[in-house]
């Protein structure tokens, strides 16, 4: 069964919700710039072979506990 998670992403002055397949989430680590944001690395690459990262508006410990449950 495929599970998805809704992640809120802020870019500039725009906020949007991304629906992400949990199986596509690679590394998750705290944002160095903000205590209330988390960096999520996805397990696929963009067109130019660069890794895809999302900076989400969820504290690291909260997102980590959701993904581990």
N, CA, C and O atoms as a GROMACS GRO file, in nm:
protein
  276
    1UNK      N    1   0.083  -0.117   0.000
    1UNK     CA    2   0.000   0.000   0.000
    1UNK      C    3   0.089   0.125   0.000
    1UNK      O    4   0.182   0.136   0.079
    2UNK      N    5   0.059   0.217  -0.087
    2UNK     CA    6   0.135   0.340  -0.100
    2UNK      C    7   0.083   0.444  -0.002
    2UNK      O    8  -0.037   0.468   0.007
    3UNK      N    9   0.176   0.505   0.073
    3UNK     CA   10   0.138   0.609   0.168
    3UNK      C   11   0.194   0.743   0.120
    3UNK      O   12   0.304   0.751   0.066
    4UNK      N   13   0.114   0.847   0.141
    4UNK     CA   14   0.155   0.982   0.105
    4UNK      C   15   0.150   1.071   0.228
    4UNK      O   16   0.080   1.042   0.325
    5UNK      N   17   0.227   1.179   0.221
    5UNK     CA   18   0.227   1.279   0.327
    5UNK      C   19   0.216   1.417   0.262
    5UNK      O   20   0.275   1.442   0.157
    6UNK      N   21   0.140   1.505   0.324
    6UNK     CA   22   0.128   1.642   0.277
    6UNK      C   23   0.236   1.725   0.348
    6UNK      O   24   0.243   1.729   0.470
    7UNK      N   25   0.319   1.792   0.268
    7UNK     CA   26   0.424   1.876   0.322
    7UNK      C   27   0.401   2.020   0.276
    7UNK      O   28   0.380   2.045   0.158
    8UNK      N   29   0.405   2.113   0.369
    8UNK     CA   30   0.388   2.255   0.337
    8UNK      C   31   0.524   2.314   0.305
    8UNK      O   32   0.617   2.310   0.386
    9UNK      N   33   0.535   2.371   0.185
    9UNK     CA   34   0.660   2.427   0.136
    9UNK      C   35   0.642   2.576   0.113
    9UNK      O   36   0.547   2.618   0.048
   10UNK      N   37   0.734   2.657   0.167
   10UNK     CA   38   0.732   2.802   0.145
   10UNK      C   39   0.845   2.840   0.052
   10UNK      O   40   0.961   2.809   0.078
   11UNK      N   41   0.810   2.907  -0.056
   11UNK     CA   42   0.910   2.959  -0.148
   11UNK      C   43   0.882   3.106  -0.169
   11UNK      O   44   0.774   3.143  -0.216
   12UNK      N   45   0.978   3.189  -0.134
   12UNK     CA   46   0.962   3.335  -0.140
   12UNK      C   47   0.839   3.376  -0.058
   12UNK      O   48   0.836   3.351   0.062
   13UNK      N   49   0.740   3.435  -0.119
   13UNK     CA   50   0.620   3.477  -0.045
   13UNK      C   51   0.503   3.382  -0.069
   13UNK      O   52   0.390   3.411  -0.030
   14UNK      N   53   0.529   3.269  -0.132
   14UNK     CA   54   0.424   3.174  -0.168
   14UNK      C   55   0.435   3.048  -0.083
   14UNK      O   56   0.544   2.996  -0.061
   15UNK      N   57   0.322   3.000  -0.035
   15UNK     CA   58   0.316   2.875   0.040
   15UNK      C   59   0.228   2.777  -0.035
   15UNK      O   60   0.118   2.811  -0.078
   16UNK      N   61   0.278   2.654  -0.051
   16UNK     CA   62   0.199   2.553  -0.119
   16UNK      C   63   0.215   2.419  -0.048
   16UNK      O   64   0.310   2.397   0.026
   17UNK      N   65   0.120   2.332  -0.073
   17UNK     CA   66   0.123   2.199  -0.014
   17UNK      C   67   0.162   2.098  -0.122
   17UNK      O   68   0.102   2.094  -0.229
   18UNK      N   69   0.263   2.016  -0.091
   18UNK     CA   70   0.309   1.913  -0.182
   18UNK      C   71   0.266   1.777  -0.127
   18UNK      O   72   0.283   1.750  -0.008
   19UNK      N   73   0.212   1.694  -0.212
   19UNK     CA   74   0.177   1.557  -0.175
   19UNK      C   75   0.294   1.468  -0.217
   19UNK      O   76   0.323   1.458  -0.336
   20UNK      N   77   0.360   1.404  -0.121
   20UNK     CA   78   0.482   1.329  -0.148
   20UNK      C   79   0.463   1.184  -0.106
   20UNK      O   80   0.414   1.156   0.004
   21UNK      N   81   0.501   1.094  -0.194
   21UNK     CA   82   0.501   0.951  -0.162
   21UNK      C   83   0.610   0.926  -0.058
   21UNK      O   84   0.726   0.963  -0.080
   22UNK      N   85   0.575   0.865   0.053
   22UNK     CA   86   0.672   0.842   0.161
   22UNK      C   87   0.789   0.756   0.112
   22UNK      O   88   0.901   0.771   0.162
   23UNK      N   89   0.765   0.667   0.017
   23UNK     CA   90   0.872   0.583  -0.037
   23UNK      C   91   0.977   0.665  -0.112
   23UNK      O   92   1.089   0.619  -0.131
   24UNK      N   93   0.942   0.786  -0.156
   24UNK     CA   94   1.035   0.872  -0.229
   24UNK      C   95   1.117   0.963  -0.138
   24UNK      O   96   1.201   1.039  -0.187
   25UNK      N   97   1.094   0.957  -0.008
   25UNK     CA   98   1.170   1.042   0.084
   25UNK      C   99   1.299   0.972   0.121
   25UNK      O  100   1.299   0.857   0.166
   26UNK      N  101   1.409   1.042   0.100
   26UNK     CA  102   1.540   0.989   0.135
   26UNK      C  103   1.581   1.041   0.272
   26UNK      O  104   1.528   0.998   0.374
   27UNK      N  105   1.676   1.134   0.272
   27UNK     CA  106   1.723   1.190   0.399
   27UNK      C  107   1.634   1.303   0.445
   27UNK      O  108   1.574   1.375   0.365
   28UNK      N  109   1.626   1.318   0.577
   28UNK     CA  110   1.552   1.426   0.641
   28UNK      C  111   1.644   1.485   0.747
   28UNK      O  112   1.696   1.412   0.832
   29UNK      N  113   1.666   1.617   0.742
   29UNK     CA  114   1.753   1.679   0.840
   29UNK      C  115   1.706   1.820   0.872
   29UNK      O  116   1.639   1.883   0.790
   30UNK      N  117   1.741   1.871   0.991
   30UNK     CA  118   1.696   2.005   1.031
   30UNK      C  119   1.757   2.112   0.940
   30UNK      O  120   1.871   2.099   0.894
   31UNK      N  121   1.681   2.216   0.915
   31UNK     CA  122   1.730   2.329   0.837
   31UNK      C  123   1.830   2.408   0.920
   31UNK      O  124   1.802   2.438   1.036
   32UNK      N  125   1.945   2.442   0.864
   32UNK     CA  126   2.042   2.520   0.941
   32UNK      C  127   1.998   2.664   0.964
   32UNK      O  128   2.050   2.731   1.054
   33UNK      N  129   1.902   2.714   0.884
   33UNK     CA  130   1.858   2.852   0.896
   33UNK      C  131   1.739   2.871   0.989
   33UNK      O  132   1.714   2.982   1.036
   34UNK      N  133   1.664   2.765   1.017
   34UNK     CA  134   1.540   2.782   1.092
   34UNK      C  135   1.510   2.658   1.177
   34UNK      O  136   1.527   2.545   1.131
   35UNK      N  137   1.466   2.681   1.300
   35UNK     CA  138   1.430   2.570   1.388
   35UNK      C  139   1.294   2.510   1.354
   35UNK      O  140   1.264   2.398   1.395
   36UNK      N  141   1.212   2.583   1.279
   36UNK     CA  142   1.078   2.536   1.248
   36UNK      C  143   1.067   2.478   1.106
   36UNK      O  144   0.957   2.452   1.058
   37UNK      N  145   1.180   2.460   1.040
   37UNK     CA  146   1.180   2.403   0.905
   37UNK      C  147   1.269   2.281   0.899
   37UNK      O  148   1.361   2.264   0.979
   38UNK      N  149   1.240   2.195   0.802
   38UNK     CA  150   1.314   2.072   0.782
   38UNK      C  151   1.348   2.059   0.634
   38UNK      O  152   1.267   2.095   0.548
   39UNK      N  153   1.466   2.007   0.605
   39UNK     CA  154   1.506   1.978   0.467
   39UNK      C  155   1.474   1.832   0.439
   39UNK      O  156   1.515   1.743   0.514
   40UNK      N  157   1.401   1.808   0.329
   40UNK     CA  158   1.365   1.672   0.289
   40UNK      C  159   1.429   1.647   0.153
   40UNK      O  160   1.403   1.719   0.057
   41UNK      N  161   1.514   1.543   0.146
   41UNK     CA  162   1.575   1.504   0.018
   41UNK      C  163   1.492   1.391  -0.041
   41UNK      O  164   1.463   1.292   0.027
   42UNK      N  165   1.455   1.407  -0.166
   42UNK     CA  166   1.375   1.304  -0.233
   42UNK      C  167   1.467   1.208  -0.308
   42UNK      O  168   1.577   1.244  -0.348
   43UNK      N  169   1.420   1.085  -0.328
   43UNK     CA  170   1.501   0.979  -0.388
   43UNK      C  171   1.499   0.982  -0.540
   43UNK      O  172   1.525   0.879  -0.603
   44UNK      N  173   1.471   1.094  -0.600
   44UNK     CA  174   1.481   1.104  -0.745
   44UNK      C  175   1.549   1.235  -0.778
   44UNK      O  176   1.565   1.322  -0.692
   45UNK      N  177   1.589   1.249  -0.904
   45UNK     CA  178   1.666   1.366  -0.944
   45UNK      C  179   1.589   1.450  -1.044
   45UNK      O  180   1.498   1.402  -1.111
   46UNK      N  181   1.627   1.576  -1.051
   46UNK     CA  182   1.564   1.667  -1.146
   46UNK      C  183   1.617   1.639  -1.287
   46UNK      O  184   1.701   1.551  -1.306
   47UNK      N  185   1.568   1.714  -1.382
   47UNK     CA  186   1.607   1.695  -1.522
   47UNK      C  187   1.757   1.709  -1.541
   47UNK      O  188   1.816   1.639  -1.623
   48UNK      N  189   1.820   1.799  -1.468
   48UNK     CA  190   1.965   1.821  -1.484
   48UNK      C  191   2.048   1.736  -1.386
   48UNK      O  192   2.160   1.773  -1.352
   49UNK      N  193   1.993   1.624  -1.340
   49UNK     CA  194   2.060   1.529  -1.251
   49UNK      C  195   2.098   1.585  -1.115
   49UNK      O  196   2.187   1.532  -1.048
   50UNK      N  197   2.033   1.691  -1.074
   50UNK     CA  198   2.058   1.746  -0.940
   50UNK      C  199   1.960   1.684  -0.842
   50UNK      O  200   1.846   1.656  -0.879
   51UNK      N  201   2.002   1.662  -0.718
   51UNK     CA  202   1.909   1.610  -0.618
   51UNK      C  203   1.793   1.707  -0.595
   51UNK      O  204   1.808   1.828  -0.612
   52UNK      N  205   1.678   1.654  -0.556
   52UNK     CA  206   1.561   1.737  -0.529
   52UNK      C  207   1.546   1.750  -0.378
   52UNK      O  208   1.536   1.651  -0.306
   53UNK      N  209   1.544   1.875  -0.331
   53UNK     CA  210   1.527   1.905  -0.190
   53UNK      C  211   1.403   1.991  -0.171
   53UNK      O  212   1.373   2.077  -0.254
   54UNK      N  213   1.332   1.968  -0.062
   54UNK     CA  214   1.221   2.053  -0.024
   54UNK      C  215   1.250   2.107   0.115
   54UNK      O  216   1.293   2.033   0.203
   55UNK      N  217   1.227   2.236   0.135
   55UNK     CA  218   1.237   2.294   0.269
   55UNK      C  219   1.094   2.309   0.318
   55UNK      O  220   1.020   2.396   0.273
   56UNK      N  221   1.056   2.223   0.412
   56UNK     CA  222   0.917   2.217   0.457
   56UNK      C  223   0.898   2.289   0.589
   56UNK      O  224   0.990   2.300   0.670
   57UNK      N  225   0.776   2.338   0.610
   57UNK     CA  226   0.743   2.416   0.730
   57UNK      C  227   0.694   2.326   0.844
   57UNK      O  228   0.585   2.346   0.898
   58UNK      N  229   0.776   2.228   0.878
   58UNK     CA  230   0.747   2.137   0.989
   58UNK      C  231   0.877   2.120   1.067
   58UNK      O  232   0.981   2.095   1.007
   59UNK      N  233   0.873   2.133   1.199
   59UNK     CA  234   0.995   2.109   1.278
   59UNK      C  235   1.048   1.968   1.256
   59UNK      O  236   0.972   1.874   1.236
   60UNK      N  237   1.180   1.954   1.261
   60UNK     CA  238   1.247   1.827   1.234
   60UNK      C  239   1.194   1.712   1.319
   60UNK      O  240   1.160   1.606   1.266
   61UNK      N  241   1.186   1.731   1.450
   61UNK     CA  242   1.144   1.623   1.539
   61UNK      C  243   1.000   1.580   1.510
   61UNK      O  244   0.968   1.461   1.521
   62UNK      N  245   0.914   1.674   1.474
   62UNK     CA  246   0.776   1.641   1.442
   62UNK      C  247   0.768   1.556   1.316
   62UNK      O  248   0.701   1.453   1.314
   63UNK      N  249   0.837   1.598   1.212
   63UNK     CA  250   0.836   1.523   1.086
   63UNK      C  251   0.902   1.386   1.105
   63UNK      O  252   0.854   1.287   1.051
   64UNK      N  253   1.008   1.382   1.178
   64UNK     CA  254   1.078   1.254   1.204
   64UNK      C  255   0.986   1.155   1.274
   64UNK      O  256   0.982   1.038   1.238
   65UNK      N  257   0.911   1.202   1.373
   65UNK     CA  258   0.820   1.111   1.446
   65UNK      C  259   0.706   1.064   1.356
   65UNK      O  260   0.662   0.950   1.367
   66UNK      N  261   0.658   1.150   1.268
   66UNK     CA  262   0.552   1.110   1.174
   66UNK      C  263   0.603   1.002   1.078
   66UNK      O  264   0.534   0.904   1.051
   67UNK      N  265   0.725   1.020   1.028
   67UNK     CA  266   0.780   0.923   0.932
   67UNK      C  267   0.816   0.790   0.997
   67UNK      O  268   0.812   0.686   0.932
   68UNK      N  269   0.852   0.792   1.125
   68UNK     CA  270   0.887   0.669   1.194
   68UNK      C  271   0.766   0.589   1.243
   68UNK      O  272   0.779   0.472   1.276
   69UNK      N  273   0.650   0.652   1.246
   69UNK     CA  274   0.532   0.580   1.296
   69UNK      C  275   0.462   0.504   1.185
   69UNK      O  276   0.361   0.439   1.210
   0.00000   0.00000   0.00000
